[in-house]
């Protein structure tokens, strides 16, 4: 069996045609083979009236890619919290502060 290369090939990434969309809501569903993440904008994140949230973007990925994304997001959030403090994800607790 060949030895792994000490210098893995560099992945080239072109984001020239990528579109950016803001989302403050996501829904994660899936199948045994893939993860489906719908992103949308919740116009009323605080309050009692809940208008429907429209999904603006959908990302479908395999579970291996989803796990790599989860680890990358986890690392990014941990670094942010180390630098700036804990991110409270309970909206009601943030409103009361």
N, C-alpha and C positions, 0 to 999 in steps of 0.2 A: 504494500500500500504506500503511495507516495506521501511524503511529508508535506504538511500544509505550508504554503508560501509564507515567509516571515513578513512580507509586505503585500497585503491583499491589494488587488487592483482598486484604483480610485474610481468611484462612481461619479460619472458626469451627470449633472442635473441642469436642465434648461427650464426655467420658470417664466420665460418671456411671454408666454401665452396664458399664464395662469390668471384666473379671476379671483378677486378677493370678495368675500361676503362676510358680514358680521352676523353672528348668531349668539343668542343668550339662552338657547334651549336646544337640547338634543334628546333624541329617543334612540335607544339601542335595542335592536331585535336581532334575530338571526335564525340560522338553520344549523344542522350538524356540520355543515361544510363552510359556512361563511357568516360574517357579521355585517349587519346593515345598520348604518347610522344616519338618521335623518336630522338635519339641522334646520332651525327656524328662528324666528324672532317672536318672542313673547311680548306683546305690547303692554301688558299689565302684569309685571312680575310681582308686584305687591298689591294686595287688595283682595276683595271678595269676588268681584265680577271677573269671570274667566272667559273672554272671547276665544274662539277657536284659534289655535296656533297653526299657521301654514308652513309646511315644510318647503324650504327654498332649495335645499341641496340634499342629495342622498349619496353616501359613499358606501360601496359594497366592497368588502375585502375578505381574503382568506384569514383563517384563524392564526396562522403564523405571522402574517403582516399585522394583524390586530394586536398580537402579543408584543411585537416589536414596538408598535405605536404606543401601547400602554406603558411599556418600560421607559420610552423616550419622554412621554408626558409626565410620568411619575418623577423622573430625574429633574425635569425642567421645573416642576412645581416645588419640589424639595429645595432646589437652589434658590428659587424666588423666596420661599418662606424663610430660609436661612438668612437671606439678605434683608427682607422687609417685614418679617413676622408672619404669623399664622393667618391663612385665608379662611375666614368663616364662611361656610357654604350654606348655612341656614339663614335665609333672607330675613326671617322674623327677628333673629338675634342681631343681625346687622342693623336693622331699622331701630331697635330699642337702644342701641349704643349711643 
